Amino acid sequence: MRVDFKRVGMMLLVLAAATPAALPAQNAMNGTSHQQIVEQIAQTALREGQAYDMLAELTALGPRLSGSPQAAAAVELTRQMMARLQFANVRLQPVVVPHWVRGAIEEAAIINSPTQGNVPLSICALGGSIATPETGLTAEVLEVKSFEELKALGKKAAGKIIFFNRPFDPTVFDTFGGYGGAVNQRGSGAIEAAKAGGVAALVRSMTPSLDDFPHTGGMHYDDSVPKVPTAAISTLDAELLSKILAHDKTVNVRLKLTCQTLPEAPSANVLGEIVGVEKPEEIIVLGGHLDSWDKGTGAHDDAAGCVQSIEAVRLLKALGLKPKRTIRAVMFMNEENGLRGGIEYAREAREKQVKHIAAIESDRGGFAPRGFSVEGDSLAAEKIISWRAFFESVGAERITRGGSGADISVLVRDGVLGLGLVPESHRYFDYHHSDNDTLDKVNARELELGAAAMAIMAYLISEEF
Amino acid sequence: MRVDFKRVGMMLLVLAAATPAALPAQNAMNGTSHQQIVEQIAQTALREGQAYDMLAELTALGPRLSGSPQAAAAVELTRQMMARLQFANVRLQPVVVPHWVRGAIEEAAIINSPTQGNVPLSICALGGSIATPETGLTAEVLEVKSFEELKALGKKAAGKIIFFNRPFDPTVFDTFGGYGGAVNQRGSGAIEAAKAGGVAALVRSMTPSLDDFPHTGGMHYDDSVPKVPTAAISTLDAELLSKILAHDKTVNVRLKLTCQTLPEAPSANVLGEIVGVEKPEEIIVLGGHLDSWDKGTGAHDDAAGCVQSIEAVRLLKALGLKPKRTIRAVMFMNEENGLRGGIEYAREAREKQVKHIAAIESDRGGFAPRGFSVEGDSLAAEKIISWRAFFESVGAERITRGGSGADISVLVRDGVLGLGLVPESHRYFDYHHSDNDTLDKVNARELELGAAAMAIMAYLISEEF
């Protein structure tokens, strides 16, 4: 008797697919085929993921502040990456970006203390700050922990450098919660200092760790009050300054910043995709932001999210998957100080009436993935939360309701389902916006698993929405 | 009317405790009071945890290989820590330990290749290896990926240095799975090399990463075959040696090891506890191992587990909790090359008929906790798994059936419920048993959260078993 091996093989496959024991309990979808694809994506990422190699290329360009030559290089590099990987419809989406520069001359802040003499502090201008006069600015320091405390001090603040020194609340498990409780000092410290009659603002760096590095970041002004120069101070020097203040009562600091805002510059988002086979006109976005601050090389923030987005699309292609819908990697430009890329992407989508099913952002670092947070329509969000079991093989099963990401926030406001990849958060703010945000702080396996989690999520949404 | 504020306060507390909305869905225990204690433990650990400071003290002693003066210092330091923290019944439990030393003279392995000349390799003796002759040992290298491959080569192996070069399987999510698939080369490579007539064994380091560091670790001999010297080679140099072999076919290596086994040495486990208020004779153990390999300072392996065990007990004391049962921190000695501490602890427990309810080990690094693995009685294990929701506030809700820890393995064999703290595993083997296992690789928040997870688990078991 001849055995038709091909037919037996197919029968076994059909039997395997129909075996209920192979279904995860939460699997309300196509059964084993999805689970098998999930495993393939995870294993391919761990065996031969390319996100880390791409991260090395991207961070080797240096810091990529909007408007800088390095940001332009990042646009061209990621365009070439997508072309090399044979993504479809690779294109640049032009945006005009703010162009702030730290300045060539050294920044400095020096305590002049009656008892300690001259003590240099580890500081850096916050992004968007004006410079001090060329010779610097010397004034007495007034320490506060909150805007309310500053207001209550009334006229005592006049003529002073306002030192905002409220630390992260360490008891919040998610460090983004600690950040959220402290970051108004950085964002609005200059405005509140000026309202109180202060001449400058010095802001404790946004990190829960005690280190010697100033952590920069965005700040804004309000046209109704004077603009005052604003700098971040390292957490260790914030503690030192606070101690000297407690001892000496009156402490002067000389602050010198040489930063400036130049004319806006041309730049671009970078797009590339797999075209969907059933509904090519319906888009799922995977994105991160190409620009970084000018400290370190923005490895975690957000080169990681960019290369994960490209790698997620590459993984789907490498496995020969043919998603129903179009899955698009988007490198957003200018998240850090303008969000111009995210705004332009959403504007064009609105103008051209492009249907977006979901947008998934990675902008919380390249650490081991823990899950996703989902915002938007409740039923859609609950559907995604019901898929938790599919994400166990990459450690990303903690899927909850919550904010997604800044770059996709305008899409989300326009009604698109938004998802944020949520990695382990404990180390993120140790590196964030500082000289420490470099390639060596990223673990290859952790980064690749994040890319796999994004690929799995994009694929499931493509097939099941 | 006078208001009895104390009574009103107590009534409010009672009301709060009785509110069902505050209960997590999975809470089958005492309701909010447990959940409140869980939150208190987590927040205290994040706000004022002392595990990281203790880790700095312990790793400052240097590597703590069994029998070394530094291991003796670690016994005394942790005894003092427990005394300083006013633990009850602080005591040493004497054990005699093996005493292997690497030797004062430099270890070396040098390729002599027809085309490449002399190429030094990054190697180190495996723990327990014999030395080479004083002038070294020169032989041709034979590369294999498995013991089966070696056996199949028959007499070709005679007189050669057997080079075991099977890498970790990178596709296994848990790196301990990859380790498990490769580590027989390290443990039994010397025996298999000798059986095949080989004169030495060179083993690819047990790490999934490509680095320049040899990773040491335990190996054993079998009295029925000759003992041959055995060394680990860095993964990068394993790749290099493999490439040169592929090109040159015949490659000689000169290997020199100066290690030796000295007479056994006196040492000790260190114990300290909170005495239970209802069942003081029933013990829950929290433990890690004091000894380390002689590379790096054993920060993750396993100073982390030691200080987490002490810190877990300290947290319960600091919160004024009065557990029903005795919760005991145990610093086990000699996990790495003998398990004498774990064996002696279990032997004494058996001899004195001490009732152990559970033993919880931390020996997988001081990374962010993800959960626990539980082994032992099925109903007891399922009860613990049902507590998952209590561990969400420290990120440790992934509780599954599985192995616990080496030090407590004898207790487990004697019927005690065993639990292993399971942290994020991706970076563990990058550092493991190498010069890279140092304090700076440990993040304070992640370490403290692991201690909190252990404290919570010990407390819940104490109250609910």
Interface residues (C-beta under 8 A of the other chain):
Chain A: A42 Q43 L46 R47 P170 T171 V172 F173 T175 P208 S209 A368 R370 S393 V394 G395 E424 H426 R427 D430 N443 A444 R445 E446 L449
Chain B: A42 Q43 L46 R47 P170 T171 V172 F173 T175 P208 S209 A368 R370 S393 V394 G395 E424 H426 R427 D430 N443 A444 R445 E446 L449
